Structure formats: C-alpha cells, structure tokens
Amino acid sequence: MPTMPTRFRPHGQTSRRDQNAAADRRRGSARERGYTTRWDKASAGHIRNNPLCRYCDLGGEVKPAEVTDHLYPHRGDQAVFWNRTYWIGSCTTCHSGWKQRVERLGRLALDDLAARLGLPPLEGWGGLKVWTPSVRDRRVGGG
C-alpha cells in the first residue's frame, strides 16, 4: 500500500509536534496554572448549581455541563481565575471547539459573548495581547 512521503523540513526547523511539546513544557502543569484541589471543588459546585451548557443554550440546544469554563482566559491572573461571575458551565464540545475560536478572535468577541450570556464585560482585563474586531462588528461594519 502506498504511503505519503515524509514532509520536507529545512535543516534546523522543528516539527509541529516538537513545537507543541515545547509550548506545553513552557505552559506548566494544570496544578501550576492554578487548577488545584480548591478549584476542583469549586468547579464541581458550580456545575452542580449550573448543570446545563450555557453555550449550547445560546443555540437552542440542551446539553449537560461537563466543565467550568473561564469566559475570559485568566492567563495566570488569580483575580480573573477566581471571579465566579465569568465561570460558565460548558460541555466539552463547546469548550474545546467554538469557544476556543471565539478566544482567538479577541477581546471584543469575548465581550460580545459575555453580552449574549447577559454578563457585563470584564473591566480592566488585559488577558489577550491581540485586538481584533468581533464577528458582529465585521458584519455591521460591512468589512
């Protein structure tokens, strides 16, 4: 059976797998990022009180929440990490799929999502380094 040839990579350039492994090493473990036993208990309590995925609810679906998502990425900021206002019960599909795409769109997209969830935007937060317009702003601005 034929196989795909190996991908050409210039000498000294690292593979995507090696780049991802290096990023994971820099990122630190979940415990080092603040996901301690205290978080495990708080998250379980949040899901107990908010058993449905709020993101699915926006689309008219009903699915059980499996994880507690930080609406705004905390990037190690403990004040944002423990701000329960922005904890969202989420199914793993939403958390690992479209919510990640919203985060990549930038701050305005997250503020737009917060508004759709009935939450105020997070004040004084500089968690994302890149400013990009939200999907709604692109539609409204005609761009």
C-alpha positions as CSV (number, residue, x, y, z in Angstrom):
1,M,0.0,0.0,0.0
2,P,1.5,3.4,-0.9
3,T,2.4,5.8,1.8
4,M,2.6,9.5,2.0
5,P,6.2,10.8,1.6
6,T,7.8,12.5,4.6
7,R,7.3,16.2,4.7
8,F,10.3,18.4,3.7
9,R,11.6,20.4,6.6
10,P,14.7,22.6,6.2
11,H,17.6,21.7,8.5
12,G,17.2,23.2,11.9
13,Q,13.4,23.8,11.7
14,T,11.4,21.9,14.3
15,S,8.4,19.8,13.6
16,R,4.9,20.9,14.7
17,R,4.9,18.1,17.2
18,D,8.1,19.3,18.8
19,Q,6.8,22.9,18.8
20,N,3.7,21.8,20.6
21,A,5.7,19.8,23.1
22,A,7.9,22.8,23.9
23,A,4.8,25.0,24.3
24,D,3.3,22.5,26.7
25,R,6.5,22.5,28.8
26,R,6.5,26.3,29.0
27,R,2.9,26.3,29.9
28,G,3.3,24.3,33.1
29,S,1.1,21.7,34.6
30,A,-2.6,22.2,35.4
31,R,-1.7,22.4,39.1
32,E,1.0,25.0,38.4
33,R,-1.6,27.1,36.4
34,G,-4.0,27.2,39.5
35,Y,-6.2,24.2,38.9
36,T,-5.8,22.9,42.5
37,T,-8.0,20.8,44.7
38,R,-9.7,24.1,45.7
39,W,-10.5,24.6,42.0
40,D,-11.8,21.0,41.6
41,K,-14.2,21.5,44.5
42,A,-15.3,25.0,43.4
43,S,-15.8,23.8,39.8
44,A,-17.8,20.7,40.9
45,G,-20.0,23.0,43.0
46,H,-20.5,25.4,40.0
47,I,-21.6,22.5,37.7
48,R,-23.9,21.2,40.4
49,N,-25.6,24.6,40.5
50,N,-25.4,25.2,36.7
51,P,-26.0,21.8,35.2
52,L,-26.5,22.8,31.6
53,C,-24.1,24.1,29.0
54,R,-24.8,27.9,28.6
55,Y,-23.1,28.0,25.2
56,C,-25.4,25.2,23.8
57,D,-28.3,27.2,25.3
58,L,-27.4,30.1,23.1
59,G,-28.0,27.9,20.1
60,G,-31.2,26.4,21.4
61,E,-29.7,23.1,22.4
62,V,-29.8,21.4,25.8
63,K,-26.7,19.5,26.9
64,P,-25.2,18.8,30.3
65,A,-22.3,21.0,31.5
66,E,-19.1,18.9,31.9
67,V,-16.5,21.6,32.7
68,T,-16.4,25.0,34.2
69,D,-15.1,27.5,31.6
70,H,-13.5,30.8,32.4
71,L,-15.3,33.1,29.9
72,Y,-12.2,35.3,29.8
73,P,-8.9,33.4,29.7
74,H,-7.1,34.1,33.0
75,R,-3.5,33.7,31.8
76,G,-2.4,33.1,35.4
77,D,-4.2,36.1,36.8
78,Q,-5.7,34.8,40.0
79,A,-8.3,37.6,40.3
80,V,-9.7,36.6,36.9
81,F,-9.3,32.9,37.7
82,W,-11.5,33.2,40.8
83,N,-14.0,35.7,39.5
84,R,-17.1,33.5,39.6
85,T,-19.2,35.9,37.6
86,Y,-17.4,34.7,34.5
87,W,-17.5,31.0,35.2
88,I,-19.6,29.3,32.6
89,G,-20.9,25.7,32.7
90,S,-19.9,24.2,29.4
91,C,-20.0,20.8,27.6
92,T,-16.6,19.7,26.4
93,T,-17.6,20.1,22.7
94,C,-18.3,23.8,23.2
95,H,-15.3,24.4,25.5
96,S,-12.8,22.7,23.2
97,G,-14.4,23.8,19.9
98,W,-16.1,27.1,19.1
99,K,-15.2,28.8,22.5
100,Q,-11.6,28.4,21.6
101,R,-12.3,30.1,18.2
102,V,-14.0,33.0,20.0
103,E,-11.0,33.4,22.2
104,R,-8.7,33.6,19.1
105,L,-11.0,36.4,17.7
106,G,-10.0,38.6,20.6
107,R,-11.3,40.8,23.4
108,L,-14.3,42.3,21.5
109,A,-15.6,38.8,20.6
110,L,-15.4,37.8,24.2
111,D,-17.2,40.9,25.3
112,D,-19.9,40.2,22.7
113,L,-20.2,36.6,24.0
114,A,-20.5,38.0,27.6
115,A,-23.3,40.3,26.4
116,R,-25.1,37.4,24.8
117,L,-24.8,35.5,28.1
118,G,-26.2,38.5,30.0
119,L,-22.9,39.4,31.6
120,P,-21.1,42.7,31.7
121,P,-17.7,42.9,30.1
122,L,-14.7,42.2,32.4
123,E,-13.3,45.6,33.4
124,G,-9.5,46.3,33.5
125,W,-8.6,43.0,31.9
126,G,-5.7,42.7,29.5
127,G,-5.7,38.9,29.1
128,L,-5.4,38.9,25.3
129,K,-2.5,40.5,23.6
130,V,-4.1,40.9,20.2
131,W,-7.1,43.2,19.5
132,T,-9.4,42.1,16.7
133,P,-13.0,43.0,15.9
134,S,-15.8,40.6,16.8
135,V,-17.7,38.7,14.2
136,R,-20.7,41.1,14.8
137,D,-18.5,44.1,14.3
138,R,-17.3,42.7,11.0
139,R,-20.9,42.2,9.8
140,V,-22.1,45.6,10.9
141,G,-19.1,47.4,9.5
142,G,-19.5,45.8,6.2
143,G,-15.9,44.6,6.2
